[in-house]
Amino acid sequence: ALLENQCHKCIFCECTLLDKDGGEVEHFRPKTAVRQDETKGNTQRPAYYQLAYDWENLSACCHACNRRKGTYFPLTDEAVRFDLVAEEPLLVNPYKEDPALYIEFRKHKIYAKSDPDGNVDMKGKLTIKYLGLNRKDLLELRRRRLSKFRKTMIRQNLSFDEMLLQEMQDLTDDGLDAKSIEFLGMFQNQKYKF
């Protein structure tokens, strides 16, 4: 059910999760141990064991993202850890938040958004860093996809918006859900240079 709900894509990097390697179950709030940062000595046990089977804490995730995230679950205030109402995680939860509020694509690379004063969004920065969203394999996949998109756009003499609309229609025909199509629609408001 997790795979179907996520269109067979990793919750974080959106790589395709194939049936033979259907990914792993990711616990957004780790179940057995938790750490605030990459420091080895700050692991707390037990962690969010009470959420081990909570549907809202589960997602399908690729092996690479799950391995990188591990027990990492930073908060804005470590003092309120385990108070699920007061906690403010410093990782984007794509089920509950729009990732576009924290991160943006520039060509094939992901960056944390900045406010008008140039301050980088910490949630976006940590999500990119600790999930490795700019891993070499992901950069190459995105680069190839953008290149194919651009070549098709040129070959068919389409504007960016026309090409995006065509892509969205093709994805709809393949059974993509409305949330994913809405995500693609946000690109219509962006100005990309290929």
Buried (B, 14 or more C-beta within 10 A) or exposed (E): EBBEBBBBBBBBBBBEBEEEEEBBEBBBBBBEBBBBEEEEEEBBEEBBBEBBEEEEBBBBBBEBBBEBBEBBBBBEEEEEBBEEEEBEBBBBBBBEEEBBEBBBBEEBBBBBBEEEEEEEBEBBBBBBBBBBBBBEEBBEBBEEEBEEBBEEBEEEEBEBEEBBBBBBEEBBEEEBBEEBBEBBEEBEEEEEEE
